[in-house]
């Protein structure tokens, strides 16, 4: 049996459904560094794009692999999601020009995928999704080299067995997993992917997940008041690039043309396709111009003025959301994109002159595409991105590589306090390099304390943690557990010798009076420090405390 484009397409769709169906199980394995349970969600959302129009995609194997990789890269969330998307991107690079693949080509593609995934991680940790990918692929490569596997179906059976065996060994490679009595969550997600692909080869493709579990947040472009609609036609199309324009960022002339025809422009120039969205009064001109660059694969035109008569009572999208969907030219020298959650946190960064806010945090990692959209909506030649969470750093880096029309600098901010410190250190008159140095220095001076809760029973070091117990973290590492938030704060303060400036951000479910009690504890502990208290409104973390 050989693998062609249609077969691979169905295998990838089946893999996405398998991953989505198992995401809760994967979440429950996520114990390090904080038992917060989001790996399954992130990996599922990364592959969610292939459960849409891709299911009907027709083309040779190489084109199909490229299409799937592009969808996953733009939907990638969290470290495991980015790693998974890069694995499939490596496969696509190895299969360029292929009509179909035998076992040798399959192994070549998977080996390239492993290399791409490892390359993206600065300090790879064994016992994770990377290990499962690598050992599985090495096992398959050895078998094919020895002439033991010549059938693709049999090869995937071998790979699934190897992936499962490696997953079971991850606790021996990563001590925290052994302490918690679980296998690696990212590795488990990858096994779900291979299971879905093999099931499809066996004639049992995994069925689609329920509609309600699909990712939400698609903008409703119809919800306008008639008098506010300057351009009547919401026009979208995907253009398969002609040979003259194959490659990323080769169609700037089309982009400039579309910008003149309307507003609400969203423009993606990928290696094989162009995706564009525009509100215009002349959709015909849009499509005619697009045809100069290739063939129209999909077209959608909606008359928003007519749609207004049938709108429900649901509120229209906020003006800021509409603004964020636009691509704006880089005009000013510098701009900022900050990732955070909570009304108070958003207001804080906006007051510090952040241009765009991307909603995200520990349990809701934004996708690569969300970061890209925010960057392109920032009217600056150099855009600083503040991930404010180490699980969002890799996604931000991938976004930076894709954006070509402006410089994108991703600062390694692992918390909101680090992001705030970076913005306070920024000098609009200084050169980019000097600013980066000053902001990185400011980040290094911040110690972040946070209070959260455990979503499951586990062990961290010598500490046994029960579900619902309050956890205290310093720099993202759990250092104590206590029955109450106040007790946890007291325990944390024993590990911090001193600070000159302290800011307390209290989150959802914390009353003002409770926050003031924590402030009093800090003033008592550090009598010479300047202590401020702000309502951050962030979920998950009752308190985030900045110590400088």
ROTORMI-535433 format. One record per residue (C-alpha): residue in three letters; x, y, z. Coordinates in steps of 0.05 Angstrom, whole numbers. Each point is the difference from the previous one (the first is absolute). Layout:
# residues N
+--------+--------+--------+--------+
: residu :     px :     py :     pz :
+--------+--------+--------+--------+
:    ala :      X :      Y :      Z :
...
+--------+--------+--------+--------+
//
This chain:
# residues 548
+--------+--------+--------+--------+
: residu :     px :     py :     pz :
+--------+--------+--------+--------+
:    unk :      0 :      0 :      0 :
:    unk :     24 :     70 :    -18 :
:    unk :    -25 :     66 :     29 :
:    unk :    -30 :     52 :    -47 :
:    unk :    -26 :     70 :     14 :
:    unk :    -72 :    -20 :     13 :
:    unk :     21 :    -55 :     47 :
:    unk :     46 :     47 :     39 :
:    unk :    -54 :     53 :      4 :
:    unk :    -49 :    -50 :     31 :
:    unk :     54 :    -24 :     48 :
:    unk :     14 :     70 :     24 :
:    unk :    -74 :     15 :     10 :
:    unk :     -8 :    -65 :     38 :
:    unk :     61 :     18 :     43 :
:    unk :    -30 :     68 :     16 :
:    unk :    -66 :    -32 :     22 :
:    unk :     38 :    -52 :     41 :
:    unk :     38 :     55 :     35 :
:    unk :    -62 :     40 :     14 :
:    unk :    -37 :    -60 :     28 :
:    unk :     57 :    -14 :     48 :
:    unk :     16 :     72 :     21 :
:    unk :    -31 :     -7 :     69 :
:    unk :     42 :    -62 :     15 :
:    unk :     62 :     37 :    -25 :
:    unk :    -17 :     61 :     43 :
:    unk :     -4 :    -44 :     62 :
:    unk :     72 :    -23 :    -11 :
:    unk :     27 :     71 :     -1 :
:    unk :     35 :      7 :     67 :
:    unk :     64 :     40 :    -13 :
:    unk :     19 :     54 :     16 :
:    unk :    -70 :     15 :     26 :
:    unk :    -58 :    -50 :      0 :
:    unk :    -43 :     45 :    -44 :
:    unk :    -23 :    -49 :    -53 :
:    unk :      3 :     35 :    -68 :
:    unk :     44 :    -43 :    -44 :
:    unk :    -57 :    -38 :    -32 :
:    unk :    -38 :     64 :    -15 :
:    unk :     61 :     33 :    -32 :
:    unk :     17 :    -60 :    -43 :
:    unk :    -72 :     -9 :    -22 :
:    unk :     -8 :     73 :    -19 :
:    unk :     65 :     -5 :    -39 :
:    unk :    -30 :    -54 :    -45 :
:    unk :    -70 :     28 :      0 :
:    unk :     10 :     34 :    -68 :
:    unk :      4 :    -66 :    -37 :
:    unk :    -69 :    -19 :     23 :
:    unk :    -31 :     53 :    -45 :
:    unk :      6 :     11 :    -75 :
:    unk :     64 :    -40 :     -2 :
:    unk :    -41 :    -64 :      4 :
:    unk :    -20 :     11 :    -73 :
:    unk :     69 :     21 :    -24 :
:    unk :     23 :    -36 :    -64 :
:    unk :     71 :     -3 :    -24 :
:    unk :     64 :    -40 :     -1 :
:    unk :     34 :    -21 :     64 :
:    unk :     50 :     57 :      3 :
:    unk :    -53 :     54 :     -9 :
:    unk :    -46 :    -33 :     51 :
:    unk :     56 :     -3 :     51 :
:    unk :     17 :     73 :    -11 :
:    unk :    -73 :     21 :      8 :
:    unk :     -7 :    -39 :     65 :
:    unk :     65 :     29 :     27 :
:    unk :    -20 :     71 :    -16 :
:    unk :    -67 :     -8 :     36 :
:    unk :     34 :    -30 :     62 :
:    unk :     55 :     52 :      4 :
:    unk :    -50 :     57 :     -1 :
:    unk :    -43 :    -34 :     53 :
:    unk :     58 :    -21 :     44 :
:    unk :    -10 :     12 :     75 :
:    unk :     46 :    -15 :     58 :
:    unk :     68 :    -34 :     -3 :
:    unk :    -28 :    -69 :    -16 :
:    unk :    -44 :     30 :    -54 :
:    unk :     59 :     36 :    -32 :
:    unk :     42 :    -63 :      2 :
:    unk :    -56 :    -40 :    -31 :
:    unk :    -10 :     52 :    -56 :
:    unk :     75 :      1 :    -15 :
:    unk :      1 :    -76 :     -4 :
:    unk :    -53 :      3 :    -55 :
:    unk :     36 :     58 :    -33 :
:    unk :     63 :    -42 :     -4 :
:    unk :    -40 :    -56 :    -33 :
:    unk :    -25 :     50 :    -52 :
:    unk :     70 :     25 :    -15 :
:    unk :     25 :    -71 :    -12 :
:    unk :    -59 :    -18 :    -45 :
:    unk :      3 :     60 :    -47 :
:    unk :    -18 :    -23 :    -71 :
:    unk :    -21 :    -70 :     21 :
:    unk :    -63 :    -32 :    -30 :
:    unk :      2 :    -58 :     49 :
:    unk :     46 :    -31 :     51 :
:    unk :     27 :    -69 :     16 :
:    unk :     29 :    -19 :     68 :
:    unk :     67 :     33 :    -15 :
:    unk :    -33 :     67 :    -16 :
:    unk :    -44 :     -5 :     62 :
:    unk :     61 :    -11 :     44 :
:    unk :     37 :     57 :    -35 :
:    unk :    -59 :     47 :     13 :
:    unk :     -7 :    -20 :     73 :
:    unk :     76 :      6 :     11 :
:    unk :     -2 :     71 :    -29 :
:    unk :    -59 :     15 :     46 :
:    unk :     39 :    -23 :     62 :
:    unk :     59 :     43 :    -21 :
:    unk :    -44 :     62 :     -9 :
:    unk :    -33 :    -11 :     68 :
:    unk :     66 :     -9 :     37 :
:    unk :     30 :     60 :    -35 :
:    unk :    -54 :     45 :     29 :
:    unk :     14 :    -19 :     72 :
:    unk :     61 :     34 :     31 :
:    unk :     11 :    -53 :     55 :
:    unk :    -38 :    -63 :    -19 :
:    unk :    -23 :    -41 :     60 :
:    unk :     -3 :    -75 :     -9 :
:    unk :    -63 :    -34 :     26 :
:    unk :    -45 :     47 :    -39 :
:    unk :    -36 :      1 :    -67 :
:    unk :     68 :      8 :    -34 :
:    unk :     24 :    -66 :     27 :
:    unk :    -63 :    -36 :    -23 :
:    unk :      7 :     30 :    -70 :
:    unk :     74 :    -16 :     -5 :
:    unk :      1 :    -72 :     26 :
:    unk :    -61 :    -18 :    -42 :
:    unk :     32 :     27 :    -63 :
:    unk :     68 :    -31 :     14 :
:    unk :    -34 :    -67 :     10 :
:    unk :    -37 :      7 :    -66 :
:    unk :     63 :     22 :    -37 :
:    unk :     39 :    -60 :     26 :
:    unk :    -54 :    -48 :    -20 :
:    unk :     -6 :     29 :    -71 :
:    unk :     76 :      1 :     -8 :
:    unk :      3 :    -74 :     17 :
:    unk :    -55 :    -15 :    -50 :
:    unk :    -49 :    -23 :     53 :
:    unk :    -56 :     48 :    -19 :
:    unk :    -22 :     12 :    -71 :
:    unk :    -74 :     15 :     11 :
:    unk :    -23 :     68 :     26 :
:    unk :    -56 :    -31 :     41 :
:    unk :     47 :    -47 :     35 :
:    unk :     50 :     57 :     10 :
:    unk :    -52 :     41 :     38 :
:    unk :    -17 :    -60 :     43 :
:    unk :     74 :     -5 :     18 :
:    unk :      4 :     75 :     14 :
:    unk :    -61 :     -1 :     45 :
:    unk :     28 :    -57 :     41 :
:    unk :     67 :     37 :      6 :
:    unk :    -35 :     66 :     19 :
:    unk :    -41 :    -35 :     54 :
:    unk :     60 :    -37 :     28 :
:    unk :     40 :     65 :      3 :
:    unk :    -57 :     37 :     33 :
:    unk :     -3 :    -52 :     55 :
:    unk :     75 :     11 :     13 :
:    unk :     -5 :     76 :      6 :
:    unk :     -7 :     -2 :     77 :
:    unk :     69 :    -33 :      2 :
:    unk :     30 :     58 :    -39 :
:    unk :    -35 :     58 :     35 :
:    unk :     -2 :     -8 :     76 :
:    unk :    -60 :     46 :     10 :
:    unk :    -43 :    -47 :    -41 :
:    unk :     21 :    -59 :     42 :
:    unk :    -16 :     38 :     64 :
:    unk :    -69 :     17 :    -25 :
:    unk :    -13 :    -70 :    -27 :
:    unk :    -15 :     23 :    -71 :
:    unk :     30 :     -2 :    -70 :
:    unk :     17 :     63 :    -39 :
:    unk :    -61 :     38 :    -23 :
:    unk :     30 :     26 :    -66 :
:    unk :     25 :    -70 :    -16 :
:    unk :    -70 :    -27 :     14 :
:    unk :    -28 :     51 :    -48 :
:    unk :     49 :    -22 :    -54 :
:    unk :    -19 :    -73 :     10 :
:    unk :    -73 :     21 :    -10 :
:    unk :     21 :     31 :    -67 :
:    unk :     35 :    -63 :    -23 :
:    unk :    -60 :    -42 :     23 :
:    unk :    -47 :     42 :    -42 :
:    unk :     45 :     -7 :    -61 :
:    unk :      6 :    -75 :      8 :
:    unk :    -75 :     -9 :     12 :
:    unk :    -13 :     35 :    -65 :
:    unk :     48 :    -45 :    -38 :
:    unk :    -36 :    -60 :     31 :
:    unk :    -66 :     25 :    -28 :
:    unk :    -25 :     28 :     67 :
:    unk :      9 :     75 :     -4 :
:    unk :    -15 :     36 :     65 :
:    unk :    -64 :     40 :     -3 :
:    unk :     -3 :     74 :     10 :
:    unk :     -5 :     28 :     70 :
:    unk :    -67 :     32 :     21 :
:    unk :    -10 :     70 :    -28 :
:    unk :     -3 :     32 :     69 :
:    unk :     72 :    -20 :     14 :
:    unk :     26 :     36 :    -61 :
:    unk :     40 :     64 :     13 :
:    unk :    -41 :     64 :      5 :
:    unk :     15 :     72 :    -13 :
:    unk :    -12 :      9 :    -75 :
:    unk :    -20 :     71 :    -13 :
:    unk :    -71 :     14 :    -23 :
:    unk :     10 :     49 :    -57 :
:    unk :    -76 :      8 :    -11 :
:    unk :    -16 :     33 :     67 :
:    unk :      1 :     73 :    -21 :
:    unk :    -50 :     57 :      3 :
:    unk :    -19 :     17 :    -71 :
:    unk :     21 :     72 :      6 :
:    unk :     69 :    -22 :     22 :
:    unk :     13 :    -43 :    -60 :
:    unk :     43 :     39 :    -48 :
:    unk :     17 :    -60 :    -43 :
:    unk :    -57 :    -47 :    -16 :
:    unk :     34 :    -65 :    -21 :
:    unk :     39 :    -46 :     46 :
:    unk :     45 :    -34 :    -50 :
:    unk :     46 :    -59 :     14 :
:    unk :     39 :    -47 :    -44 :
:    unk :     58 :    -48 :     -1 :
:    unk :     46 :      4 :    -60 :
:    unk :     44 :    -58 :    -20 :
:    unk :     64 :     34 :    -23 :
:    unk :     23 :     -4 :    -71 :
:    unk :     71 :    -24 :    -15 :
:    unk :     26 :     72 :     -4 :
:    unk :    -19 :     14 :     72 :
:    unk :     15 :    -65 :     36 :
:    unk :     35 :     15 :     65 :
:    unk :    -16 :     43 :     61 :
:    unk :    -10 :     75 :     -5 :
:    unk :      2 :      5 :    -76 :
:    unk :    -65 :     38 :    -11 :
:    unk :      8 :     68 :     33 :
:    unk :    -29 :     35 :    -61 :
:    unk :    -66 :    -37 :     10 :
:    unk :      0 :     18 :     74 :
:    unk :      9 :     74 :    -16 :
:    unk :    -55 :     -4 :    -53 :
:    unk :    -50 :    -31 :     49 :
:    unk :     17 :     52 :     54 :
:    unk :    -26 :     54 :    -48 :
:    unk :    -67 :    -34 :    -13 :
:    unk :    -29 :     -2 :     70 :
:    unk :     14 :    -12 :     73 :
:    unk :      2 :    -57 :     50 :
:    unk :     55 :    -31 :    -41 :
:    unk :     30 :    -66 :     23 :
:    unk :     54 :    -25 :    -47 :
:    unk :     41 :    -64 :      6 :
:    unk :     55 :    -13 :    -51 :
:    unk :     23 :    -72 :     13 :
:    unk :     46 :    -44 :    -40 :
:    unk :    -54 :    -31 :    -44 :
:    unk :    -64 :     41 :     10 :
:    unk :    -25 :     70 :     12 :
:    unk :    -58 :     10 :     48 :
:    unk :    -33 :     68 :      0 :
:    unk :    -60 :     33 :     32 :
:    unk :    -25 :     70 :    -15 :
:    unk :    -62 :     43 :      8 :
:    unk :    -10 :     34 :    -67 :
:    unk :    -52 :     29 :    -47 :
:    unk :     32 :    -34 :    -61 :
:    unk :     11 :    -74 :     14 :
:    unk :      7 :    -12 :    -75 :
:    unk :     63 :     41 :     -3 :
:    unk :     28 :    -39 :     59 :
:    unk :    -11 :    -67 :    -34 :
:    unk :     24 :     24 :    -68 :
:    unk :     65 :     26 :     30 :
:    unk :      9 :    -63 :     41 :
:    unk :     -5 :    -43 :    -63 :
:    unk :     64 :     32 :    -26 :
:    unk :     38 :    -36 :     56 :
:    unk :    -30 :    -70 :     -7 :
:    unk :    -65 :    -38 :      2 :
:    unk :    -60 :     12 :     46 :
:    unk :     -8 :    -60 :     46 :
:    unk :    -56 :     28 :     44 :
:    unk :    -43 :     63 :     -5 :
:    unk :    -49 :     30 :     50 :
:    unk :    -38 :     66 :    -11 :
:    unk :    -53 :     25 :     49 :
:    unk :    -42 :     63 :     -4 :
:    unk :      5 :     27 :     70 :
:    unk :    -54 :     52 :    -10 :
:    unk :    -51 :    -54 :    -19 :
:    unk :     23 :    -43 :     57 :
:    unk :    -14 :     54 :     49 :
:    unk :    -75 :    -10 :     -8 :
:    unk :      6 :    -71 :     25 :
:    unk :     49 :     12 :     57 :
:    unk :    -18 :    -28 :     68 :
:    unk :      3 :     40 :     64 :
:    unk :     72 :    -22 :     12 :
:    unk :     47 :     59 :      9 :
:    unk :     46 :     20 :    -56 :
:    unk :     74 :    -13 :      6 :
:    unk :     37 :     53 :     40 :
:    unk :     32 :     54 :    -40 :
:    unk :     69 :    -19 :     26 :
:    unk :     -9 :    -72 :    -24 :
:    unk :    -17 :     25 :    -69 :
:    unk :     61 :     45 :      1 :
:    unk :     44 :    -58 :     19 :
:    unk :    -20 :    -39 :    -61 :
:    unk :     31 :     52 :    -46 :
:    unk :     70 :      2 :    -28 :
:    unk :     28 :     70 :     10 :
:    unk :     63 :     29 :    -31 :
:    unk :     60 :      8 :     46 :
:    unk :      5 :     75 :     14 :
:    unk :     29 :     15 :     69 :
:    unk :     68 :    -27 :     23 :
:    unk :    -23 :    -46 :     57 :
:    unk :    -62 :    -36 :     23 :
:    unk :    -20 :    -53 :     52 :
:    unk :    -44 :    -62 :      0 :
:    unk :    -13 :    -28 :     69 :
:    unk :    -32 :    -67 :     19 :
:    unk :    -42 :      0 :     63 :
:    unk :    -67 :    -18 :     30 :
:    unk :    -46 :     41 :     45 :
:    unk :    -30 :     69 :    -10 :
:    unk :     48 :     31 :     50 :
:    unk :     61 :    -30 :    -34 :
:    unk :    -24 :     23 :    -68 :
:    unk :    -12 :     71 :     25 :
:    unk :     69 :      0 :     32 :
:    unk :     37 :    -17 :    -64 :
:    unk :    -43 :     49 :    -41 :
:    unk :     16 :     55 :     50 :
:    unk :     74 :    -17 :    -10 :
:    unk :    -11 :     13 :    -75 :
:    unk :     -7 :    -71 :    -25 :
:    unk :    -31 :      2 :    -70 :
:    unk :    -35 :    -67 :      1 :
:    unk :    -21 :    -50 :     53 :
:    unk :     -5 :    -74 :    -16 :
:    unk :    -44 :    -37 :     49 :
:    unk :     39 :    -59 :     29 :
:    unk :     35 :    -31 :     59 :
:    unk :     16 :    -65 :     35 :
:    unk :    -64 :    -36 :    -18 :
:    unk :    -16 :     34 :    -66 :
:    unk :     60 :      7 :    -45 :
:    unk :    -11 :     43 :    -62 :
:    unk :     15 :    -29 :    -68 :
:    unk :     56 :     22 :    -47 :
:    unk :    -52 :     32 :    -44 :
:    unk :    -28 :     42 :     57 :
:    unk :     70 :     27 :     14 :
:    unk :     11 :     14 :    -74 :
:    unk :    -67 :     37 :     -5 :
:    unk :     17 :     44 :     59 :
:    unk :     70 :     15 :    -26 :
:    unk :    -27 :     19 :    -69 :
:    unk :    -52 :     44 :     32 :
:    unk :     56 :     39 :     36 :
:    unk :     21 :     60 :    -41 :
:    unk :     74 :     -5 :     16 :
:    unk :     65 :    -18 :    -36 :
:    unk :     25 :    -38 :     60 :
:    unk :    -51 :    -38 :     42 :
:    unk :     19 :    -27 :     69 :
:    unk :    -40 :    -61 :     20 :
:    unk :     -9 :    -15 :     75 :
:    unk :    -24 :    -73 :      7 :
:    unk :     -3 :      8 :     77 :
:    unk :     -1 :    -76 :      6 :
:    unk :     54 :    -50 :    -17 :
:    unk :    -50 :    -45 :    -35 :
:    unk :    -16 :     56 :    -49 :
:    unk :     73 :     18 :    -16 :
:    unk :      9 :    -53 :    -56 :
:    unk :    -66 :     19 :    -32 :
:    unk :     22 :     73 :     -1 :
:    unk :     67 :    -20 :    -31 :
:    unk :    -36 :    -37 :    -56 :
:    unk :    -43 :     60 :    -13 :
:    unk :     62 :     44 :     -4 :
:    unk :     29 :    -45 :    -54 :
:    unk :    -63 :      5 :    -43 :
:    unk :     -9 :     76 :      2 :
:    unk :     43 :     32 :    -53 :
:    unk :    -25 :     71 :     -8 :
:    unk :     27 :     25 :     67 :
:    unk :     52 :    -19 :     51 :
:    unk :    -26 :    -43 :     57 :
:    unk :     39 :     -8 :     65 :
:    unk :    -25 :    -51 :     50 :
:    unk :     21 :     15 :     71 :
:    unk :      5 :    -61 :     46 :
:    unk :    -50 :     24 :     52 :
:    unk :    -25 :    -58 :     41 :
:    unk :    -50 :     39 :     41 :
:    unk :    -42 :     63 :     -1 :
:    unk :     47 :     36 :     50 :
:    unk :     58 :    -13 :    -47 :
:    unk :    -40 :     29 :    -58 :
:    unk :    -17 :     62 :     41 :
:    unk :     73 :      9 :     20 :
:    unk :     21 :     -5 :    -73 :
:    unk :    -49 :     54 :    -22 :
:    unk :     20 :     46 :     57 :
:    unk :     73 :     -7 :    -22 :
:    unk :    -15 :     18 :    -72 :
:    unk :     29 :     64 :    -29 :
:    unk :    -35 :     25 :    -63 :
:    unk :     62 :     41 :    -19 :
:    unk :     50 :    -58 :      6 :
:    unk :     21 :    -48 :    -55 :
:    unk :    -31 :    -69 :     -2 :
:    unk :     62 :    -37 :     25 :
:    unk :      8 :     47 :     60 :
:    unk :    -74 :     -8 :     17 :
:    unk :      4 :    -76 :     -3 :
:    unk :     60 :      1 :     47 :
:    unk :    -34 :     47 :     50 :
:    unk :    -66 :    -39 :     -2 :
:    unk :     35 :    -67 :     10 :
:    unk :     38 :     30 :     59 :
:    unk :    -66 :     24 :     30 :
:    unk :    -31 :    -69 :    -10 :
:    unk :     58 :    -32 :     37 :
:    unk :    -12 :     44 :     61 :
:    unk :    -71 :    -25 :     10 :
:    unk :    -20 :    -58 :     45 :
:    unk :    -71 :    -24 :    -13 :
:    unk :    -41 :    -33 :     55 :
:    unk :    -66 :    -31 :    -17 :
:    unk :    -57 :    -36 :     36 :
:    unk :    -42 :    -52 :    -36 :
:    unk :    -32 :    -68 :     14 :
:    unk :     12 :    -72 :    -20 :
:    unk :    -48 :    -31 :    -50 :
:    unk :     19 :    -71 :     20 :
:    unk :     39 :    -41 :     51 :
:    unk :     74 :     -3 :    -14 :
:    unk :     70 :      4 :     30 :
:    unk :     51 :     54 :    -12 :
:    unk :     68 :    -16 :     31 :
:    unk :    -13 :    -26 :     70 :
:    unk :    -67 :     36 :      4 :
:    unk :    -66 :    -38 :     -8 :
:    unk :    -53 :     45 :    -29 :
:    unk :    -75 :    -12 :      3 :
:    unk :    -52 :     24 :    -51 :
:    unk :    -26 :     69 :     20 :
:    unk :     60 :     16 :     45 :
:    unk :     30 :     70 :     -5 :
:    unk :     68 :      2 :    -34 :
:    unk :     53 :     53 :      7 :
:    unk :     49 :     11 :    -57 :
:    unk :     64 :     41 :     -8 :
:    unk :     21 :     11 :    -71 :
:    unk :    -50 :    -52 :    -25 :
:    unk :     26 :    -55 :     47 :
:    unk :    -43 :    -29 :     55 :
:    unk :     34 :     11 :     67 :
:    unk :    -56 :    -10 :     50 :
:    unk :    -72 :    -23 :     11 :
:    unk :    -49 :     23 :     52 :
:    unk :    -74 :     -4 :     17 :
:    unk :    -13 :     75 :     -9 :
:    unk :     25 :     55 :    -46 :
:    unk :     24 :     43 :     58 :
:    unk :     39 :    -57 :     31 :
:    unk :     32 :    -14 :    -68 :
:    unk :     21 :     73 :     -7 :
:    unk :     32 :     -2 :     70 :
:    unk :     38 :    -63 :    -19 :
:    unk :     25 :     31 :    -66 :
:    unk :     26 :     62 :     35 :
:    unk :     47 :    -42 :     41 :
:    unk :     38 :    -15 :    -64 :
:    unk :      7 :     73 :    -23 :
:    unk :     51 :     41 :     41 :
:    unk :    -21 :     69 :    -22 :
:    unk :    -27 :     48 :    -52 :
:    unk :     -4 :     75 :    -12 :
:    unk :    -63 :      2 :    -44 :
:    unk :    -57 :    -50 :      7 :
:    unk :    -64 :     -4 :    -42 :
:    unk :    -57 :    -46 :     17 :
:    unk :    -48 :    -19 :    -57 :
:    unk :    -61 :    -36 :     27 :
:    unk :    -43 :    -43 :    -44 :
:    unk :    -71 :    -28 :     -8 :
:    unk :    -34 :    -21 :     64 :
:    unk :     43 :     44 :     45 :
:    unk :    -35 :     54 :     39 :
:    unk :     31 :     69 :     11 :
:    unk :      3 :    -13 :     74 :
:    unk :     38 :    -65 :    -10 :
:    unk :     50 :     35 :    -46 :
:    unk :     11 :     53 :     52 :
:    unk :     16 :    -53 :     51 :
:    unk :     55 :    -27 :    -46 :
:    unk :     25 :     71 :    -10 :
:    unk :      5 :      8 :     76 :
:    unk :     40 :    -65 :      4 :
:    unk :     49 :     28 :    -51 :
:    unk :      7 :     67 :     35 :
:    unk :     12 :    -36 :     66 :
:    unk :     52 :    -45 :    -32 :
:    unk :     35 :     55 :    -40 :
:    unk :    -11 :     65 :     39 :
:    unk :     44 :     42 :    -46 :
:    unk :    -31 :    -23 :    -65 :
:    unk :    -50 :     38 :    -44 :
:    unk :    -61 :    -46 :     -5 :
:    unk :    -56 :      9 :    -51 :
:    unk :    -63 :    -40 :     -9 :
:    unk :    -37 :     -6 :    -67 :
:    unk :    -60 :    -40 :    -23 :
:    unk :     26 :    -42 :    -57 :
:    unk :    -62 :    -42 :     -8 :
:    unk :     42 :    -59 :    -26 :
:    unk :    -29 :    -70 :      3 :
:    unk :     36 :    -60 :     32 :
:    unk :     49 :     41 :     40 :
:    unk :    -30 :     32 :     63 :
:    unk :     61 :     43 :      9 :
:    unk :     59 :     19 :    -44 :
:    unk :     52 :     39 :     40 :
:    unk :     57 :     39 :    -32 :
:    unk :     62 :      8 :     43 :
:    unk :     56 :     47 :    -23 :
+--------+--------+--------+--------+
//
